[in-house]
Amino acid sequence: MSDGEDLHMASDAAQSRIEAALHRLGGGTQQPPTLLELLILERLDPLLNQWMEQSLPPLMECILRDEMRGLMLKSLRNS
């Protein structure tokens, strides 16, 4: 395998179908999502909402704490 060769697990045809489906789901085309795509979205929505409810508050707390710490240190150095 050469250095410039991409490591794809899907064939080129499958990759094209995946990209087209993602484009449709993102609203980037007039063609509506397929029934299968809609069913997958329906199943993923509660899982994603649950993950966001559980994961985002601690993640945001950590990010804000680090940002506040940096601002306080910068303020102390400038005093």
DRENKOL-939810 format. One record per residue (C-alpha): x, y, z; residue in three letters. Coordinates in steps of 0.001 Angstrom, whole numbers, padded with zeros to 6 digits, always signed. Layout:
N
XYZALA/...
***
This chain:
79
+000000+000000+000000MET/+001452+003356-000997SER/+001591+006397+001282ASP/-000904+008310-000860GLY/-003478+005508-000958GLU/-006617+006149+001110ASP/-007851+003532+003545LEU/-011577+003189+002791HIS/-013683+000420+004225MET/-016458+001041+001673ALA/-016303+000684-002084SER/-016380+003808-004223ASP/-020043+003129-005098ALA/-020984+002702-001430ALA/-019019+005821-000520GLN/-020938+007802-003156SER/-024278+006539-001813ARG/-023280+007452+001743ILE/-022249+010947+000693GLU/-025518+011422-001241ALA/-027575+010269+001759ALA/-025743+012626+004098LEU/-026270+015462+001636HIS/-030030+014723+001528ARG/-030270+014460+005320LEU/-028477+017781+005658GLY/-031096+019470+003490GLY/-028625+020153+000699GLY/-030901+018819-002021THR/-034540+018883-003121GLN/-034705+015062-002963GLN/-036237+013996+000374PRO/-034598+011368+002593PRO/-035526+007743+001948THR/-037750+005783+004302LEU/-034735+003948+005710LEU/-032921+007225+006359GLU/-035989+008614+008132LEU/-036295+005484+010269LEU/-032635+005720+011253ILE/-033042+009389+012149LEU/-036129+008545+014200GLU/-034165+005959+016185ARG/-031090+008144+016586LEU/-032913+011263+017770ASP/-033722+010028+021312PRO/-030243+008529+021670LEU/-028585+011776+020632LEU/-030845+013807+022923ASN/-030035+011524+025847GLN/-026311+011769+025140TRP/-026490+015563+024918MET/-028453+015832+028186GLU/-025899+013658+029968GLN/-022671+014789+028321SER/-022987+018468+027470LEU/-023389+019917+031001PRO/-020160+018349+032349PRO/-018356+019138+029101LEU/-019459+022781+029173MET/-018580+023033+032869GLU/-015053+021827+032145CYS/-014640+024180+029173ILE/-015974+027170+031114LEU/-013845+026358+034161ARG/-010708+026238+032011ASP/-011642+029474+030246GLU/-012353+031247+033547MET/-009076+029969+035011ARG/-007197+031323+032001GLY/-008901+034716+032242LEU/-008206+034949+035963MET/-004528+034066+035487LEU/-004229+036616+032697LYS/-005867+039262+034887SER/-003501+038486+037783LEU/-000460+038738+035505ARG/-001613+042116+034166ASN/-002160+043574+037676SER/
***
